[in-house]
Amino acid sequence: MEKADIVLVTHGHSDHCDVGKIEMIRKPETIIMTSNDCSSRLSGEIVLMSPGDRKGVYGFSIIAVESYNIKRFRALGVPYHPKNTQVGLCARVLINISLPNQVFYCHAIS
């Protein structure tokens, strides 16, 4: 299996920030872009992303947006995904993806 150049992780819940699975798909130079609550469990080249951040990497523009729940709660008043704890990460391709040696995969780890 080819290893990832970039890994995007939205937040620290184990179904998103699964350190074992991330280690399986990364290589030493893989860039991991993530929110603060996941970054402390990961190693390597970590790029912290907060809502409003825009960063360019390997021909992609990665944009972080606010991400939270207002309808799903662990308990009364305690959401599963509270404000200011995670990000949505959007990737925009800035290079010509028709080049024969460029392969793009998108996979959610869960």
Secondary structure as the mmCIF struct_conf table of DSSP 4:
data_model
#
loop_
_struct_conf.conf_type_id
_struct_conf.id
_struct_conf.beg_label_comp_id
_struct_conf.beg_label_asym_id
_struct_conf.beg_label_seq_id
_struct_conf.end_label_comp_id
_struct_conf.end_label_asym_id
_struct_conf.end_label_seq_id
HELX_LH_PP_P HELX_LH_PP_P1 GLU A 2 LYS A 3
STRN STRN1 ALA A 4 VAL A 9
BEND BEND1 GLY A 12 HIS A 13
TURN_TY1_P TURN_TY1_P1 SER A 14 HIS A 16
HELX_RH_AL_P HELX_RH_AL_P1 VAL A 19 ILE A 25
STRN STRN2 ARG A 26 THR A 34
HELX_RH_AL_P HELX_RH_AL_P2 ASN A 36 SER A 39
TURN_TY1_P TURN_TY1_P2 SER A 40 ARG A 41
BEND BEND2 GLY A 44 GLY A 44
STRN STRN3 GLU A 45 LEU A 48
TURN_TY1_P TURN_TY1_P3 PRO A 51 GLY A 52
STRN STRN4 ARG A 54 VAL A 57
TURN_TY1_P TURN_TY1_P4 TYR A 58 GLY A 59
STRN STRN5 PHE A 60 GLU A 66
BEND BEND3 ILE A 70 LYS A 71
STRN STRN6 PHE A 73 ALA A 75
TURN_TY1_P TURN_TY1_P5 LEU A 76 GLY A 77
STRN STRN7 VAL A 78 PRO A 79
BEND BEND4 TYR A 80 HIS A 81
TURN_TY1_P TURN_TY1_P6 LYS A 83 ASN A 84
BEND BEND5 THR A 85 THR A 85
STRN STRN8 VAL A 87 VAL A 93
BEND BEND6 ILE A 95 ILE A 95
TURN_TY1_P TURN_TY1_P7 ILE A 97 SER A 98
BEND BEND7 LEU A 99 LEU A 99
TURN_TY1_P TURN_TY1_P8 PRO A 100 ASN A 101
#
